[in-house]
């Protein structure tokens, strides 16, 4: 078992500059020693990246908001600018977002206070408005916009129903839980 000091030191080896861009890490951030953060990536305060997460900002930028948690095995990537994709597609994830295990977010925008279910895929140019739940195993296709306040699921994702009051509360509870869990992992 690594001490908090050893773990912080080990984590630095998996936070790497690329092409003159260095990841920017906010305060009280947890990046597991097995996660990898490369290039133009900004992690907001109290964000957490769990085991085997890859955030590869090598050809465009990745912005992860404060108090957002990216869970085990998720892949975050972007699309470079080209004649096929003028301007490219950065990845923008708002504050207090929960990204479940093994999710792929690629060049899309996720509004604050969303929950992205395990195994989901969100593609280039998609926009997830604040305050929604995307059910496990869903696919959001290129350029699709999902309205906030609803449960979306399926492949391709479809609007299922408005969120219940209990589900809305869960959207705030889960990020707070992951902040507490990350503090334990950091040894605070």
KEKOLDO-129362 format. One record per residue (C-alpha): residue in one letter; x, y, z. Coordinates in steps of 0.2 Angstrom, whole numbers, plus 5000, padded with zeros to 4 digits. Layout:
rest|X|Y|Z
A|X|Y|Z
...
END
This chain:
rest|X|Y|Z
X|5000|5000|5000
X|5007|5017|4995
X|5008|5031|5008
X|4999|5047|5003
X|5016|5055|5000
X|5022|5040|4989
X|5005|5040|4979
X|5006|5059|4976
X|5024|5056|4969
X|5019|5041|4958
X|5004|5051|4951
X|5016|5064|4944
X|5023|5052|4932
X|5006|5049|4924
X|5002|5068|4922
X|5012|5072|4907
X|5015|5087|4896
X|5013|5085|4877
X|5017|5097|4863
X|5021|5112|4875
X|5005|5109|4885
X|5005|5104|4903
X|4990|5098|4912
X|4983|5111|4925
X|4977|5103|4941
X|4966|5112|4953
X|4966|5111|4972
X|4962|5095|4982
X|4961|5085|4965
X|4963|5066|4966
X|4971|5057|4951
X|4974|5039|4954
X|4991|5033|4951
X|4985|5022|4937
X|4976|5036|4928
X|4984|5045|4914
X|4982|5064|4910
X|4991|5071|4895
X|4993|5088|4887
X|4980|5102|4887
X|4969|5096|4901
X|4962|5107|4916
X|4955|5098|4931
X|4944|5109|4942
X|4945|5110|4961
X|4940|5094|4970
X|4939|5084|4953
X|4944|5066|4954
X|4950|5053|4941
X|4949|5035|4946
X|4959|5020|4942
X|4963|5017|4923
X|4955|5034|4917
X|4963|5041|4902
X|4962|5060|4899
X|4971|5063|4882
X|4972|5082|4878
X|4985|5079|4864
X|4976|5087|4849
X|4963|5098|4858
X|4958|5104|4875
X|4949|5095|4889
X|4941|5104|4903
X|4934|5095|4918
X|4924|5106|4931
X|4926|5107|4949
X|4919|5093|4960
X|4917|5081|4945
X|4922|5063|4946
X|4927|5052|4931
X|4926|5034|4936
X|4936|5018|4933
X|4941|5014|4915
X|4934|5030|4907
X|4942|5037|4891
X|4941|5056|4888
X|4948|5062|4871
X|4945|5076|4858
X|4945|5079|4839
X|4959|5089|4830
X|4955|5103|4819
X|4955|5098|4800
X|4947|5102|4784
X|4934|5089|4789
X|4931|5096|4806
X|4935|5115|4806
X|4939|5120|4823
X|4940|5102|4830
X|4930|5097|4845
X|4936|5100|4863
X|4929|5090|4877
X|4920|5101|4891
X|4913|5093|4906
X|4904|5105|4918
X|4905|5105|4937
X|4898|5092|4949
X|4896|5079|4935
X|4897|5060|4938
X|4904|5050|4924
X|4902|5031|4927
X|4914|5017|4925
X|4920|5013|4907
X|4912|5029|4899
X|4919|5036|4883
X|4917|5055|4881
X|4924|5061|4864
X|4924|5079|4859
X|4908|5083|4867
X|4900|5095|4880
X|4892|5089|4896
X|4883|5102|4907
X|4885|5103|4925
X|4876|5092|4937
X|4874|5077|4925
X|4876|5058|4928
X|4883|5048|4914
X|4879|5030|4916
X|4892|5016|4915
X|4897|5010|4898
X|4890|5025|4889
X|4897|5033|4873
X|4895|5052|4869
X|4902|5057|4852
X|4909|5073|4844
X|4899|5089|4845
X|4885|5081|4856
X|4879|5093|4869
X|4871|5086|4886
X|4862|5100|4894
X|4864|5103|4913
X|4854|5091|4925
X|4851|5075|4915
X|4854|5057|4918
X|4861|5047|4903
X|4857|5028|4907
X|4870|5015|4907
X|4876|5008|4890
X|4868|5023|4880
X|4875|5030|4864
X|4874|5049|4860
X|4878|5051|4842
X|4888|5066|4834
X|4880|5083|4836
X|4865|5077|4846
X|4858|5088|4859
X|4850|5081|4875
X|4838|5092|4885
X|4841|5094|4904
X|4829|5088|4917
X|4826|5071|4909
X|4832|5053|4909
X|4839|5048|4892
X|4844|5030|4887
X|4846|5018|4873
X|4857|5017|4857
X|4854|5030|4850
X|4849|5039|4866
X|4830|5044|4867
X|4821|5054|4880
X|4812|5043|4892
X|4804|5053|4905
X|4807|5068|4917
X|4818|5066|4932
X|4810|5062|4948
X|4813|5073|4963
X|4824|5059|4971
X|4834|5058|4955
X|4837|5076|4955
X|4844|5075|4973
X|4855|5061|4968
X|4863|5072|4955
X|4870|5083|4969
X|4873|5068|4982
X|4885|5058|4971
X|4898|5071|4967
X|4898|5075|4986
X|4901|5057|4990
X|4915|5056|4978
X|4924|5071|4986
X|4923|5062|5003
X|4930|5046|4995
X|4944|5055|4986
X|4949|5063|5002
X|4951|5046|5010
X|4961|5040|4995
X|4972|5056|4997
X|4974|5052|5015
X|4967|5068|5021
END
